[in-house]
Amino acid sequence: MDCRKSTPLDEYFHLAQSNFFIFTTSILKDPFSVECAERYILNGKSAPEMCERNAEIARSLNIPQVSFINSLIVNNLLIWVFATKDTRI
């Protein structure tokens, strides 16, 4: 004869909940963003030249935030080169 106590089902299973969110962004539909992405360069030049060119592209498309970030990167790279005398970038 089996004398084991039966385990209630709620000890085996628990209620699991999750939330699913879909985030959309209007920037993907923005024609300026598409043109910016098509005109950007990602290789072939030194890092400061590449960032300066990409800053000019963003500036010409009136995307000042992106232009600012690229210019900031150029400035930081040039400061780093000056400070370390490392010209490999």
N, C-alpha and C positions, 0 to 999 in steps of 0.2 A: 504494500500500500504506500502511495506517495504522500508524504506529510508536508511537502513544501507549500509555503504560502504563495498564492498566485499574486503576481505583480500587476498593479493597475496599469492600464495603457498610458496614463499621463506621466508615468515615470520613464517610459521609453521614448515618448514623442513630446515635442514642445512646439508651440506656435512660433513660426519664424515669419518675420515681416521684413520687407525691403522696400526701398523707394527707388524709382527709376526716373531720372530726369533727362530730358533732351534739351541741350543748350544750342541755341542757334545764334548766329552773329550776322549782322547786316554787312560787315566788312567784306565777306566773301562775295556778296552781290554787287559791291561797289566797283564800277568800271575802272576807277583810278587804281585800286589795289591790284587788279588783274594786269593793267598796263605796267604798274610798278614792278610786279613780279616778273613780267616778261622782259623788262629792260635791265633788271639788276644783273650784276656780274658777281659770281661767287668764287671764281678762281682766275688764274692767269696773270695776275698782277700782285704787287706786294700788298700786304694787308692795309696799310694806310691809303694807298692809291685806290684800292677796291672800295674802302669805306667812304672815301671822299667822292668817288664817282656815284656811289649809291645815294649819298647825301644830296648830290646835285640832282639826281633823278627824282628823289622824293620832293625836293624843293620845287622843281619844275612842275610837279603834279599837285602842288599845294598841299602836301602832307607834312606839316612842320614838325610834328612829333617824331616821325621816322627820320627826317632829315637831322633833327637835333641829336638823336641817339647815334646815328652814324658819325656825325661830327665829333661827338663826345668820345667815341671809340678812337677816332683818328688822333685826337688830342692826347688821350691816355697812351696810345701806342707810341707817339712821338716822344712823350715824356719818359716812357720806359726805355726807349732806345737811347735817349740822351743820358739818362741816369746810369744805364748799364753798359753803354758803348757797344751793345749787341745789335748788329745790323742785319741779322738773319730774317727779320720779318718782311 
